[in-house]
Amino acid sequence: MEECMSNLGLYQKMTTWAKKVGGPVQLFGIVAVGGYCVLRTVEAGGKTIVKTVKKHMDSSVKNSTDIFTIHSDGITNDGIRFEVRDKFRILEIADEGALIEKINDENNPYFVSISFLKSISDYES
């Protein structure tokens, strides 16, 4: 048989907890302070993660000063269009692909095959 707690059962638990801590005001205070502490801890962790990721991304872009030029039109399997005289820089390389930033393109970054980049640009690994 499935055990189901009615609204009255939940009320009984809350009143029991309130009695244990000295009343409903104290229970509310404990819940509020606990929630505030959890929220601030999560917020601090999130800010640290965001700062670390931004710092890493900024350093990757600053260290990548080589800018490459497209010499023939091409479209990747994902539909990313490259035209003659487009420029790009390599942000990261992973296995057979590269994370690139197309200069003057607002939809950056893109993940593109290294062999594709070699075939349409002056990029050489």
C-alpha positions as CSV (number, residue, x, y, z in Angstrom):
1,M,0.0,0.0,0.0
2,E,1.3,3.4,-1.0
3,E,2.0,5.8,1.9
4,C,0.7,9.2,1.2
5,M,1.0,12.1,3.6
6,S,-2.0,14.4,3.7
7,N,-1.9,18.1,4.3
8,L,-2.6,17.4,8.0
9,G,0.5,15.2,8.3
10,L,2.7,17.9,6.9
11,Y,1.1,20.4,9.3
12,Q,1.9,18.0,12.2
13,K,5.5,17.7,11.1
14,M,5.8,21.5,10.9
15,T,4.3,22.1,14.3
16,T,6.6,19.4,15.8
17,W,9.7,21.1,14.2
18,A,8.5,24.5,15.4
19,K,8.1,23.1,19.0
20,K,11.7,21.7,18.8
21,V,13.2,25.0,18.0
22,G,11.1,27.2,20.2
23,G,8.2,28.3,18.1
24,P,7.2,29.2,14.5
25,V,9.1,32.5,14.5
26,Q,12.3,30.7,15.3
27,L,11.6,28.0,12.7
28,F,11.0,30.6,10.1
29,G,14.3,32.4,11.1
30,I,16.3,29.2,10.9
31,V,14.8,28.4,7.4
32,A,15.5,32.0,6.2
33,V,19.1,32.1,7.5
34,G,19.8,28.6,6.1
35,G,18.4,29.5,2.7
36,Y,20.3,32.8,2.6
37,C,23.6,30.9,3.5
38,V,23.0,28.3,0.7
39,L,22.1,31.0,-1.8
40,R,25.3,33.0,-1.0
41,T,27.5,29.9,-1.1
42,V,26.1,29.0,-4.6
43,E,26.5,32.6,-5.8
44,A,30.1,32.8,-4.6
45,G,30.9,29.5,-6.3
46,G,29.2,30.6,-9.5
47,K,31.1,33.9,-9.6
48,T,34.4,32.1,-9.1
49,I,33.7,29.7,-11.9
50,V,32.7,32.6,-14.2
51,K,35.8,34.6,-13.4
52,T,38.0,31.5,-14.1
53,V,36.4,30.8,-17.4
54,K,36.6,34.4,-18.5
55,K,40.2,34.6,-17.5
56,H,41.0,31.4,-19.5
57,M,39.1,32.6,-22.6
58,D,40.7,36.0,-22.5
59,S,44.2,34.5,-22.2
60,S,43.5,32.1,-25.1
61,V,42.4,35.0,-27.3
62,K,45.3,37.2,-26.3
63,N,47.9,34.4,-26.9
64,S,46.4,33.7,-30.3
65,T,47.8,36.6,-32.4
66,D,48.2,34.8,-35.7
67,I,45.4,35.8,-38.1
68,F,44.8,33.6,-41.1
69,T,43.1,34.6,-44.4
70,I,40.6,32.5,-46.5
71,H,41.8,32.1,-50.1
72,S,38.8,30.1,-51.5
73,D,35.1,30.0,-50.6
74,G,33.8,27.1,-48.6
75,I,31.0,25.9,-46.4
76,T,31.4,23.4,-43.5
77,N,29.2,20.4,-42.9
78,D,27.5,22.5,-40.2
79,G,26.7,25.3,-42.6
80,I,29.4,27.7,-41.6
81,R,30.1,29.9,-44.6
82,F,33.6,31.2,-45.4
83,E,34.3,33.6,-48.2
84,V,37.5,34.8,-49.9
85,R,39.3,37.4,-47.7
86,D,37.6,36.4,-44.5
87,K,40.0,36.4,-41.6
88,F,40.1,34.1,-38.5
89,R,42.3,33.2,-35.6
90,I,42.7,29.9,-33.8
91,L,41.5,29.9,-30.2
92,E,42.0,26.2,-29.2
93,I,42.9,23.0,-31.0
94,A,41.4,19.7,-30.1
95,D,42.0,16.4,-31.9
96,E,41.0,17.0,-35.6
97,G,39.1,20.3,-35.0
98,A,39.8,23.9,-34.0
99,L,37.8,26.5,-32.1
100,I,38.1,29.6,-34.2
101,E,37.1,33.2,-34.1
102,K,36.0,34.7,-37.4
103,I,37.1,38.4,-37.4
104,N,34.1,40.8,-37.6
105,D,31.6,38.0,-37.1
106,E,29.1,38.3,-34.2
107,N,28.3,34.6,-34.0
108,N,31.7,33.5,-32.7
109,P,33.2,31.1,-31.9
110,Y,33.0,28.2,-34.3
111,F,34.4,24.6,-34.2
112,V,35.8,23.7,-37.6
113,S,37.8,20.8,-39.0
114,I,41.5,21.5,-39.3
115,S,41.7,19.8,-42.6
116,F,38.9,22.0,-43.9
117,L,40.7,25.1,-42.7
118,K,43.9,24.0,-44.4
119,S,42.0,23.5,-47.7
120,I,40.5,27.0,-47.8
121,S,43.0,29.2,-46.0
122,D,46.7,29.9,-45.4
123,Y,46.5,28.0,-42.1
124,E,49.2,25.4,-41.7
125,S,49.5,23.4,-38.4
